[in-house]
Amino acid sequence: MPVITVDWWQGNDRTARAELVAELTETTSRIAGCPKEAVTVLVRDVAHDHWGSGGTLADELVGLHPAPADA
C-alpha cells in the first residue's frame, strides 16, 4: 500500500491537486504493480512563510514579504 506525501506551496487550486493526485496514483500503481485503490496521496499546502531554502524564508525569495532591514 504505497503512501505518497507531497508538500508544496499554498495557493495551488483544486484542479491542480486533483491532476497531481491522479497522475501520481496512475504512475505508482503501474510501477508498484498494485491497484489504484491501494495508493494514497497526501497533499499538504505549506505557506510561503513556513518554507525556507538556503536560510531564507520562501516569502522573501518570491517577493511576498520584504527582506528584513540589516541592523
FENVEN-V697924 format. One record per residue. N is the residue number from 0. OMEGA is omega in radians with two decimals (999 if undefined). Layout:
# FENVEN-V697924
<<N	OMEGA> <N	OMEGA>>
This chain:
# FENVEN-V697924
<<0	3.14> <1	3.03> <2	-3.12> <3	3.08> <4	3.12> <5	2.99> <6	3.09> <7	-3.08> <8	3.08> <9	3.08> <10	3.07> <11	-3.06> <12	-3.11> <13	3.13> <14	3.12> <15	3.11> <16	-3.14> <17	3.11> <18	3.12> <19	-3.14> <20	-3.14> <21	-3.11> <22	3.13> <23	3.12> <24	-3.13> <25	-3.10> <26	-3.13> <27	3.11> <28	-3.13> <29	-3.07> <30	-3.10> <31	3.14> <32	3.14> <33	3.10> <34	3.13> <35	-3.11> <36	3.13> <37	-3.09> <38	3.07> <39	3.10> <40	3.08> <41	3.11> <42	-3.12> <43	3.07> <44	-3.12> <45	3.11> <46	-3.11> <47	-3.12> <48	3.03> <49	-3.06> <50	-3.14> <51	3.08> <52	3.13> <53	3.12> <54	-3.11> <55	3.08> <56	-3.04> <57	3.13> <58	3.05> <59	-3.11> <60	-3.10> <61	3.04> <62	3.11> <63	-3.13> <64	3.13> <65	3.10> <66	3.13> <67	3.12> <68	3.08> <69	-3.12> <70	999>>
